[in-house]
Structure formats: structure tokens, C-alpha cells
Amino acid sequence: MAIGSQEAGRPDWVDRSLFPFTSRFVMIQGHSVHYIDEGHGPVLLFAHGNPTWSFVYRDVIRSLSSHFRCVSLDYPGFGLSRAQDDYLSTPAEHASVMAEFIELLHLDRYILVAQDWGGPIGLSAALRAPERLQGLVLGNTWAWPVNGDLHFEIFSRVMGGAIGRMLIMRFNMFVNLMIPAGHRRRKLTEPEMRHYKLALDTPMRRRASAIFPRSITSCRDFLESVDRGLQRIEHLPSLLVWGDRDIAFRRKELRRWEQRLVQHTTVVVEGAGHYVQSDAPDEFARAIRRWHLGI
């Protein structure tokens, strides 16, 4: 059952025609955490990446909420959530907040749906209480150290360096550049883009987004712990929904997931980019329905 105050704190710029869900807020570790809780049935817990928020899953949730209970939170500093001033916005901290969120909502026998940084963050949170987890749906993501892989090293050093952080914080570059680049099958409308821009509308609000690029290589210990923990859940039924025109995660990462997850089903979404759940929401939702419900 959903808990938390409703609607208070939801800004006026959130368009109800684009995001037609009840906004709920709960205090966790001193942060005001925004989430939505829609529908009834098997529980799907959605974990977003950078620089997105629960808005990125809006069309998938709209499609699935007639058959599933869809729960999606925004990490502190993202979307409609607010972080304490001393929050460092590290992946480990986000995972800690998400683990407490799972406990607070009494989520049990849930399926984790994760993409981008939602993979390691969501999996880390789930590993705190793996007995609650029933299955996995993973979009384009990873959950292991990538140090030494130049594909990731160069991006992490450039975008996580002083110039990259400046471009993100001063000019909202991750929103203005990366979100459009991560959609290959369709172009986001200006109202859709506005929901990403206004969620990170000041340099301080973009600080959390600026932390992630460097974390790709600097948070090796965190990623190693997630990788080790996968042995506890690698036997669970798993669905891989993979956009094959992603500029970040390649067939190489998909093959590693396929080798690791014992009971996996793979659906490759041809022509879809990094934000596969937003770029091809109908295919993403259909893959989940067929995999879990057979419909």
C-alpha cells in the first residue's frame, strides 16, 4: 500500500497530461524523496539513471499499471526529490536511500526494473534484502568495475573532470546533450525536454548529475561489491531489454549479462538508444508483459 504525503511539493511545471500520476513524498535519511505508486498486481520497482527521474518511465508505467503495481522513486537531488545539504550524491548513498525506501514501503516479491545507473544502484539496494527480490528487468546498464576499458575510462575522465563538471553544472549539458543523444528512434518534444531541464534547473540541482561520470571509475569498490553480490541473485528469472544503438552500453555488456544471469530472456530493441524505456516504451512494456504474464 502506498504511503507518504500526496501532491504537496509537486511543482506547477509538472504537466499532468505527460505525468498523470499521483506524486508522493516520504522523508528518508533527512531527504524528501518523491515517488509514484500506480496500479495493482505484481510489484515492479523502477530505478532510473543519469540525468533522468521517474519521468523517464512514464509511458511504460502508463502501459503496465493495469497489470502491475508500478513503483518509481527519484534519488535525492533528482527529479522532484530534495537532498540534504551535506548529501554527497554518491551511488552508494543513493543505494542506501533506495534500500530504506524498499523497507519503508514493505515491498516484497518485487521485480527490479533498472537502466543506466539504476542497475548498480538498484541491485546494491536489492542485495541488502535479496529474499524480497523476485526477478530482474535490466535495460542498458552494467554492475561491475570498468576500470581499464578505454570506452568508459575516457568518458569518465573527460566528463568527470573539471571541465566536464563545469559544463554539466553551468550549462546543464547532460540534459541538453545526452538525453537527446540517448533517443535514436524518436525525438523528444520540447515539453518532454522541459521536464528534464526544470528538474535540474540550477547549478546546485545539477551537482548530483555531475557526480555520476567520475563515479564510473572512482567508485570501483562500490561496483566490485555489487558484482560480488550478483551471485546471490543470478539465478532469478531475468529479462534483458536492450537498445542496440546505445552510445554507452554495447553488445559486450549485453553478452556479459547473458553469461551471468542463469534464467535470462533477451529482447533486443532494434534502433533504440540508451534510454530504451523512453525511446521504445511500447516494446519495453510489451516485453515485460510477455515475459512475466505471457500476454
C-alpha positions in Angstrom: 0.0 0.0 0.0 1.3 3.4 -0.9 2.4 5.8 1.9 3.7 9.3 2.1 2.1 12.7 1.7 0.5 13.3 -1.6 0.9 16.2 -4.1 2.3 18.7 -1.6 5.7 19.7 -3.0 4.9 18.8 -6.6 5.9 21.9 -8.7 3.4 23.5 -11.1 5.6 22.8 -14.1 4.8 19.1 -14.0 2.3 18.6 -16.8 -0.4 16.2 -15.8 -1.0 15.1 -19.3 2.6 13.9 -19.6 3.0 12.7 -16.0 -0.6 11.7 -14.9 0.4 10.1 -11.7 -0.1 11.0 -8.0 3.2 12.3 -6.6 4.0 11.1 -3.1 6.8 12.2 -0.8 8.4 10.5 2.1 11.3 11.5 4.3 14.3 9.2 4.2 17.6 10.0 6.0 16.5 13.6 6.0 15.8 13.8 2.3 12.4 14.5 0.7 12.0 11.5 -1.7 9.5 11.7 -4.4 7.9 8.6 -5.8 4.8 7.3 -7.6 2.9 4.1 -6.8 0.4 3.2 -9.5 -1.7 0.1 -10.3 -2.2 -3.3 -8.7 -0.7 -6.7 -9.2 2.9 -8.0 -9.2 5.3 -5.2 -8.0 7.7 -3.5 -10.4 10.2 -1.2 -8.8 11.8 1.2 -11.3 15.3 2.6 -10.9 16.4 5.5 -13.1 19.8 6.7 -14.2 21.5 10.0 -15.0 20.2 12.7 -15.5 16.7 11.3 -15.5 14.0 10.7 -12.9 10.8 8.6 -12.7 9.5 10.7 -15.7 11.7 8.5 -18.0 9.4 5.5 -17.2 6.2 7.4 -17.6 4.9 5.7 -20.8 6.0 2.3 -19.6 4.2 2.8 -16.3 1.1 4.1 -18.1 1.1 0.9 -20.1 1.8 -1.6 -17.3 -0.2 -0.2 -14.4 -3.3 -2.1 -15.5 -1.5 -5.4 -14.8 1.2 -4.4 -12.3 1.8 -2.2 -9.2 4.4 0.2 -10.6 6.6 2.0 -8.0 9.3 4.5 -9.1 11.3 6.8 -6.9 13.7 9.8 -7.7 17.0 9.7 -5.9 17.8 12.7 -3.7 18.8 15.6 -5.9 17.0 14.2 -9.0 13.5 14.8 -10.3 11.2 16.1 -7.6 13.3 14.8 -4.7 15.3 17.1 -2.5 18.5 16.2 -0.8 20.1 17.4 2.4 22.9 20.0 2.0 25.5 17.5 3.2 24.5 14.7 0.8 27.4 13.7 -1.4 25.2 12.1 -4.1 27.4 9.0 -4.5 26.0 5.8 -5.9 26.4 4.1 -2.5 24.3 6.8 -0.8 21.6 6.5 -3.5 21.6 2.7 -2.9 21.2 3.2 0.8 18.2 5.6 0.4 16.6 3.1 -2.1 17.2 0.2 0.3 15.4 2.1 3.1 12.7 3.0 0.6 12.1 -0.7 -0.1 11.8 -1.4 3.6 9.6 1.6 4.3 7.1 0.6 1.6 7.3 -3.1 2.6 8.0 -4.1 -1.0 8.1 -7.9 -1.2 8.4 -10.3 -4.1 9.1 -7.3 -6.3 10.8 -7.2 -9.7 13.6 -4.6 -10.1 13.4 -2.7 -13.4 16.6 -0.7 -13.9 18.6 1.1 -16.6 21.9 3.1 -16.7 23.0 3.9 -13.1 19.7 2.4 -11.9 21.4 -1.0 -12.5 24.2 -0.8 -9.9 22.2 1.4 -7.5 19.1 -0.8 -7.7 21.0 -4.0 -7.4 23.0 -2.7 -4.5 19.8 -1.8 -2.7 18.2 -5.1 -3.5 21.2 -7.0 -2.2 20.5 -5.6 1.3 17.5 -7.9 1.4 17.7 -10.3 -1.6 14.9 -12.5 -0.2 12.4 -9.8 -1.2 13.5 -9.8 -4.8 11.6 -12.0 -7.3 13.2 -11.1 -10.6 15.1 -8.6 -12.7 14.4 -6.5 -15.8 17.5 -4.7 -17.0 17.8 -2.2 -19.7 21.1 -0.8 -21.0 23.2 -1.0 -17.8 26.1 -2.6 -16.0 27.1 -3.7 -12.5 30.8 -4.3 -12.3 34.1 -2.2 -12.4 35.0 -1.0 -15.9 38.4 0.5 -15.0 40.9 -0.2 -17.8 38.2 -0.2 -20.5 39.0 2.9 -22.6 35.4 3.2 -23.7 34.4 4.0 -20.2 37.7 5.4 -18.9 37.8 8.3 -21.4 34.2 9.3 -20.8 34.7 9.2 -17.1 37.8 11.2 -17.1 36.6 13.8 -19.5 33.0 14.3 -18.2 34.1 13.7 -14.6 36.9 16.1 -14.8 36.9 19.8 -14.0 35.7 20.9 -17.5 33.0 18.2 -17.7 31.7 19.1 -14.3 31.6 22.8 -15.2 29.7 22.1 -18.4 27.2 20.0 -16.6 26.6 22.3 -13.7 26.7 25.6 -15.5 25.1 24.6 -18.8 23.1 21.5 -17.9 25.0 19.7 -20.6 23.9 16.2 -19.6 20.3 17.1 -20.1 20.7 19.2 -23.2 23.1 16.9 -25.0 23.0 13.3 -23.5 19.2 12.9 -23.3 18.6 13.8 -27.0 21.6 11.6 -28.0 20.2 8.7 -26.0 17.0 8.7 -28.1 17.6 7.3 -31.5 14.1 6.2 -32.6 12.3 9.3 -31.8 12.9 13.0 -30.9 11.7 14.2 -27.6 9.2 17.0 -27.7 10.0 20.4 -26.2 7.5 19.8 -23.3 9.2 16.5 -22.6 12.7 18.1 -22.6 11.4 20.8 -20.3 10.6 18.2 -17.6 14.2 17.2 -17.6 15.5 20.8 -17.7 13.3 22.1 -14.9 14.1 19.1 -12.7 17.8 20.3 -12.8 17.2 24.0 -13.2 20.1 25.4 -11.1 23.8 24.6 -10.8 23.3 23.2 -7.3 20.5 21.0 -8.5 22.9 19.6 -11.2 25.5 18.7 -8.7 24.1 15.2 -8.3 24.2 14.7 -12.1 27.8 15.9 -12.3 28.9 13.3 -9.7 28.0 10.3 -11.8 30.5 10.5 -14.7 33.5 10.4 -12.4 31.9 7.7 -10.3 32.1 5.3 -13.3 35.8 4.7 -12.4 36.2 6.3 -9.0 33.5 4.0 -7.4 35.3 0.8 -8.2 34.9 -0.6 -4.7 31.1 0.0 -4.8 30.8 -1.7 -8.2 33.0 -4.6 -7.1 30.7 -5.1 -4.1 27.6 -5.2 -6.5 29.4 -7.6 -8.8 30.3 -10.0 -6.0 26.7 -9.8 -4.7 25.2 -10.9 -8.0 26.0 -14.5 -7.2 23.2 -14.3 -4.6 20.5 -13.3 -7.2 21.9 -14.5 -10.6 19.6 -17.5 -10.5 16.4 -15.3 -10.5 14.3 -15.0 -13.7 15.7 -12.1 -15.6 14.7 -10.1 -18.7 17.2 -8.1 -20.7 15.6 -5.3 -22.8 18.5 -3.8 -24.8 18.6 -0.9 -27.2 21.1 -1.8 -29.9 22.1 1.8 -30.8 23.3 2.8 -27.4 26.3 5.1 -27.3 27.2 3.9 -23.8 26.5 0.2 -23.4 27.4 -2.2 -26.1 26.8 -5.8 -27.2 29.8 -6.6 -25.0 27.9 -5.6 -21.8 24.8 -7.4 -23.0 26.8 -10.6 -23.5 28.3 -10.3 -20.0 24.7 -10.1 -18.6 23.7 -13.1 -20.6 26.6 -15.1 -19.4 26.0 -14.1 -15.7 22.2 -14.4 -15.4 21.2 -18.1 -15.4 17.5 -17.7 -16.3 17.6 -14.8 -18.7 15.4 -13.8 -21.7 16.8 -11.3 -24.1 14.8 -8.8 -26.2 16.9 -6.6 -28.4 15.1 -3.4 -29.4 16.4 -2.6 -32.8 17.3 1.0 -33.4 16.7 2.1 -29.8 19.2 4.2 -28.0 20.5 4.4 -24.4 17.2 5.4 -22.8 15.4 2.4 -24.3 12.4 2.6 -21.9 11.7 6.1 -23.2 12.9 5.6 -26.8 10.8 2.5 -27.3 8.3 2.4 -24.4 5.7 0.2 -26.2 8.3 -2.5 -26.9 9.7 -2.2 -23.4 6.3 -2.6 -21.7 5.3 -5.4 -24.1 8.5 -7.4 -23.3 7.7 -7.2 -19.6 4.1 -8.3 -20.0 5.1 -11.3 -22.2 7.9 -12.3 -20.0 6.1 -12.2 -16.7 2.4 -12.6 -17.6 2.6 -14.4 -21.0 0.3 -11.8 -22.6 
